[in-house]
Structures are given as C-alpha cells and as structure tokens.
Amino acid sequence: MYLGGARGVMAGLRAAAEFDEISEVYDATREPLEASVVDTVASTLREWGLTNLLEVGVGTGRVALPLLQRGLAITGIDASGRMLARARAKGVPRLVRGSAYDLPFAERAFDATLFVHVLHVLEDPARALREACRVARGGAVGLVRPRSSRERGGGRPHHPRALVVEQLRREGIVVSDRARGGPPERERQLIERFPPQRTVVVSESDVTEPLAKALEMFERRASRWTLHVPPEALARAVAAARAEVGNATYSYHRVLSLALWDRAPPEREATPSEPGVDAPLSNEPGGVGPAGS
Ligand SMILES: C[S@@+](CC[C@H](N)C(=O)[O-])C[C@H]1O[C@@H](n2cnc3c(N)ncnc32)[C@H](O)[C@@H]1O
C-alpha cells in the first residue's frame, strides 16, 4: 500500500480529525512516562549519540517535554493541530504540522526520529519508518512494548475491550477493526514483522491494574474507534462491561524497550491495509500501557 501522495494526505487528515477530537481528554486518559523511564531513555539516546531528534506524532508533548527538560533537542511533528496546540501550551518550542509519510525535512536533518505510541496508529508504519530513516542519519527509534517471555499465556476472560465490542455487536453495531487487539498487540506484530536492528530494555515491572481501567478510556471516548459509536450505545456497552468485570484486576509483566531501526524496512514488503485487521480479538486490556489509543 502506497501512502505517499493523496493517500498519505487522506490518512493524515483522518488522523488529524480523530486526534483533534481526542485532544481534550488525551492527557487525562494517558499516564505520563515515569521519571526513571525518561531518564533511561535520555541516557540511552545519548549513549547512542542521538541527541537531535524529530518526534513523529508528538501529540500533546507527553514525551517531548520531559526529554527536552533532560537536555535533548526535540522537534515535533503531528497531523493534529489541536494536539500540537496542547504541546505548544506546555512549552514545547519547535512544532510542525504535517504527515508522518511526507516529513518536510531534508535527508539526514536529525540524528534520529522518535516514535512513542504512534507506530500502531499508522495505516502504513513501514512507510513511516522509511520516511523517518530518510530524515535521520542514525535511523528511527521507537519506545515500544515487545512481547515478554514472562508474560502469562492463556485466556484473560474478561478483556474489557472485547466485552464492549461484543455488547455493541449485540445491538447491531459493528465497530472498526481498529478495536481489535490492543495497542501493545499491534505494536508487537509490527516489531515481529519489521525487526529492529537494536533493542534495549529501559524498564521492566510487574503491574496489577483493575480491568475496569480500560473502560474509562472508552467511556470518555478517548480511543479512536469509540468516536464512531453512537454515545448512548457506547455508554450502555461500557456499563454492561463494567458490571461484568466488577473489581477484578489483571497482573502482567510490562517491558518497555527502545528499538532502533538504523536501516529502513524494505520497499517490497507488503503491509496490512490497517493495523490489527487480521488480528484475533486480543485478551489484553486495551490502553493500560503507557498510553492506549
Ligand atoms: C497516540 S498519540 C501519541 C502522542 C505522543 N507520542 C504520546 O506518546 O503521547 C498518536 C499521535 O500521532 C498522530 N498521528 C497519527 N497519524 C499521523 C500521521 N499520519 N501523520 C502525523 N501524525 C499522525 C496523532 O495526531 C497523535 O497526536
């Protein structure tokens, strides 16, 4: 799928419209990165000699701001004007509105491009990585959540996203395939498909969270797919899912890694038409990582 030209513009416009709408609740529904994680990200990037960065999909500056405060040079680009306005209000100085598929910068203008919680929302992440490698001498870096060998297998029967989707289906509302699989699962598929040349773990922890936490994201229409569901139906589906999950919690082993693609994924590699299209319904709680979309 070629996403330059008109298709790239359309993908950017769609993302812009959706994230413009989400911008009001974005920071309230996503966790800030822990200070220790930002410290390790900043020191690892310094060790790699990558200090002048372009953050693609900079959003509200959730990540750019703490990295700036640690002395890295960051330029941010995003399709959504309202997400950028929030980043600007926080004091992120160098921001540009534009598309991940057509970066308005010269070849090797930066040390590296940075993607945090963005690759999984892109229609053609491989193309974005190729474009990212064009403008950076050191390649593209992603803060990603790889599959952990310590993760429990098997079913997690009360996955809140699946419950909401199923409830909507009972009402005759079929939601976008974007609702399939959580952001972490889509990101993992991408990493497996386009393995980075280098990966460093920046944080590892055992986390226990209420299953109902993901429901807040849906209730506040903070995930893209919820924007296309009638509000009353969404409220009913969330209420039904909340009754089912009750106070149950979910424990998992969370790994955050910095991945470096110093070579762009090959041009010939076919990419799925949309993230998550072929993925089975994931049992992973949506939106419980550093952020969820
Ligand atoms: C989930 S947010 C992540 C924001 C930030 N990196 C963070 O971690 O909080 C994804 C961002 O990517 C932007 N985005 C999505 N598709 C894009 C595209 N094709 N070109 C540029 N930005 C895009 C959205 O507008 C949104 O701000």
The ligand as a MOL file (V3000), in Angstrom:
LIG
                    3D

  0  0  0     0  0            999 V3000
M  V30 BEGIN CTAB
M  V30 COUNTS 27 29 0 0 0
M  V30 BEGIN ATOM
M  V30 1 C -1.4860 8.0690 20.4690 0
M  V30 2 S -0.8850 9.6630 20.0260 0 CHG=1
M  V30 3 C 0.7650 9.6550 20.6970 0
M  V30 4 C 1.2680 11.0280 21.0620 0
M  V30 5 C 2.6010 11.0480 21.8210 0
M  V30 6 N 3.6790 10.4960 21.0350 0
M  V30 7 C 2.4570 10.3070 23.1310 0
M  V30 8 O 3.1150 9.2750 23.3310 0
M  V30 9 O 1.6840 10.7600 23.9720 0 CHG=-1
M  V30 10 C -0.6250 9.4790 18.2830 0
M  V30 11 C -0.2960 10.8060 17.6000 0
M  V30 12 O 0.0790 10.5230 16.2550 0
M  V30 13 C -0.5060 11.4990 15.4020 0
M  V30 14 N -0.6520 10.9190 14.0560 0
M  V30 15 C -1.4460 9.8780 13.6950 0
M  V30 16 N -1.3290 9.6300 12.3750 0
M  V30 17 C -0.4550 10.5520 11.8920 0
M  V30 18 C 0.0820 10.8170 10.6010 0
M  V30 19 N -0.2680 10.0710 9.5390 0
M  V30 20 N 0.9700 11.8250 10.4660 0
M  V30 21 C 1.3230 12.5740 11.5470 0
M  V30 22 N 0.8520 12.3640 12.7900 0
M  V30 23 C -0.0210 11.3750 12.9680 0
M  V30 24 C -1.8410 11.8210 16.0530 0
M  V30 25 O -2.3670 13.0720 15.6610 0
M  V30 26 C -1.4800 11.7510 17.5420 0
M  V30 27 O -1.1250 13.0100 18.0490 0
M  V30 END ATOM
M  V30 BEGIN BOND
M  V30 1 1 1 2
M  V30 2 1 2 3
M  V30 3 1 2 10
M  V30 4 1 3 4
M  V30 5 1 4 5
M  V30 6 1 5 6
M  V30 7 1 5 7
M  V30 8 2 7 8
M  V30 9 1 7 9
M  V30 10 1 10 11
M  V30 11 1 11 12
M  V30 12 1 11 26
M  V30 13 1 12 13
M  V30 14 1 13 14
M  V30 15 1 13 24
M  V30 16 1 14 15
M  V30 17 1 14 23
M  V30 18 2 15 16
M  V30 19 1 16 17
M  V30 20 1 17 18
M  V30 21 2 17 23
M  V30 22 1 18 19
M  V30 23 2 18 20
M  V30 24 1 20 21
M  V30 25 2 21 22
M  V30 26 1 22 23
M  V30 27 1 24 25
M  V30 28 1 24 26
M  V30 29 1 26 27
M  V30 END BOND
M  V30 END CTAB
M  END
